[in-house]
Amino acid sequence: MRRFLRQIKSELKTAKHCAIYQEELKRVWPDEGNQREPKIARFAEEHGFRLRFYRDGLCAIFDKAPERETEGFYIKSS
């Protein structure tokens, strides 16, 4: 999982999104029917990313989580 984290962080320094394809996804999250997408989304949220697109058997696309506005203050996701 650390490898994914490094790859995503590295790509998002210069690109607006990062795609991780099926072969790489199944190493960390084996195909368990509908259980994979929520796990990937949770991983993204925990690390300050957003799962923008997921298609089972194809890929997951991540981008930076948008900054949230709370009571007049901007909170940047870490």
N, C-alpha and C positions, 0 to 999 in steps of 0.2 A: 504494500500500500504506500510505503514511503516513496517508492519509485514513481508511482502515479503522481503523487503530490509534487515531487521535484519536476517531473515532466510538465505538469499543468502550470506550475508557477513560472517555469522557464519560458514556455510558449506565450503565456499571457503578458510577459514583459514587452514583447514586440508585436503580438497579434491580439485581435479582439476576441478570439475564441480558440479553443483547443479540442481537437477530436481524438478520442480514444476508441480504437476499433475492437470488434468482437473478440479477436484472438487474444488481445491483451486483457479485456474485461473479464473473460472467463477464467483467467488465472487467479484473479482475486475474488470474483463473485461468480461461482459456478451457476449455471443455468438452473434455476429452481422455479420455473414457471413465472408467475407474476411477482415473485418476491425480490427480484434483482433491482428493478427500477427504484423502489423506495430506499433500498440500501445505498444505491449510488447517489440518490438525491440527498440523503442524510450525510454521506461522506462529503459531498460538495458543500453543504450548508455549514458543517462543522469546521471546514477549512476556509471559509470566506469566498466560496465560489457559488455558482448557480448552475444547475443542470438545465441547459436551454433546450436540449433535444435528446430524446432517447428512442431508439428503434431496436427492438429485440432482434438479435442476429446481425445487426449492422454496426452501430456505434453509439457513443454518448458524446455530446458536445457540451463543453463547459465554457462559461465566461465569468468575469468578475461579478460578484454580487453587487447590485446597485447600492449606493449610499442611501440610507433611510433618513427621513426627516422626522424628528420627534420633538414636539413642543418648541418649535423654532430653532432647534439645534440639529446639525447634521451629525449623524453617527456613521462613521466609516467602518465597514465590516473589516475585521482583521484578516 
